[in-house]
Amino acid sequence: MASDSSHSARTREKEALEKAIQKLAAAKSSGPLTPESFEATDYLRRLWSIFISDLCNEENGLPAELRASLISIGFWVRREADAIDRGASTNFDGLIDINRIIADGLA
């Protein structure tokens, strides 16, 4: 039963990351400082805020070292999203790549 629950959670997380990747790809096509870009970065920040909150929870079943690494990635993702929103970065590819790696790891 617990494995079904964790599998279901991983599936939802993967789907949320896939949605973020799709939004980032659309934003990359439209360019920074566009409605598509702001929508993608907002979604990404909200998603990673949820992930970080969960990873900070001591009841999270992942090993502490992995949780710490994912939290660091989450902070980087949020900083990059902020930089894109300010027009200081166009690193959509970096955000797409790191989110793809994390999504693939949930398979």
ZIRANOR-V294403 format. One record per backbone hydrogen bond with DSSP energy under -0.5 kcal/mol. CO is the residue of the C=O (numbers start at 1). NH is the residue of the N-H. E is the energy in kcal/mol with one decimal. If there is no record, write none. Layout:
BEGIN
co-><CO:CO>
nh-><NH:NH>
e-><E:E>
END
This chain:
BEGIN
co-><1:2:3:4:5:6:7:8:9:10:11:12:13:14:15:16:17:18:19:20:21:22:23:24:25:26:27:31:34:35:36:37:38:39:40:41:42:43:44:45:46:47:48:49:50:51:52:53:54:57:63:64:65:66:67:68:69:70:71:72:73:74:75:76:77:78:79:80:81:82:83:83:83:84:90:91:92:93:94:95:96:97:98:99:100:101:102:103:104>
nh-><5:6:7:8:9:10:11:12:13:14:15:16:17:18:19:20:21:22:23:24:25:26:27:28:29:30:31:34:38:39:40:41:42:43:44:45:46:47:48:49:50:51:52:53:54:55:56:57:57:60:67:68:69:70:71:72:73:74:75:76:77:78:79:80:81:82:83:84:85:86:87:88:89:87:92:95:96:97:98:99:100:101:102:103:104:105:106:106:107>
e-><-2.0:-2.6:-2.4:-2.5:-2.2:-2.5:-2.3:-2.3:-2.5:-2.7:-2.4:-2.3:-2.3:-2.6:-2.1:-2.0:-2.5:-2.3:-2.4:-2.6:-2.4:-2.1:-2.3:-2.6:-1.8:-1.9:-2.9:-0.6:-2.6:-2.4:-2.3:-2.7:-2.2:-2.3:-2.5:-2.6:-2.4:-2.6:-2.7:-2.0:-1.8:-2.3:-2.9:-2.3:-2.3:-2.8:-1.9:-0.6:-0.9:-2.1:-2.6:-2.6:-2.0:-2.6:-2.5:-2.2:-2.2:-2.5:-2.3:-2.2:-2.9:-2.4:-2.3:-2.7:-2.4:-2.2:-2.3:-2.3:-2.2:-1.6:-0.5:-2.3:-0.9:-1.1:-2.2:-1.7:-3.0:-3.0:-2.4:-2.1:-2.2:-2.4:-2.2:-2.5:-2.9:-1.7:-0.8:-1.0:-1.1>
END
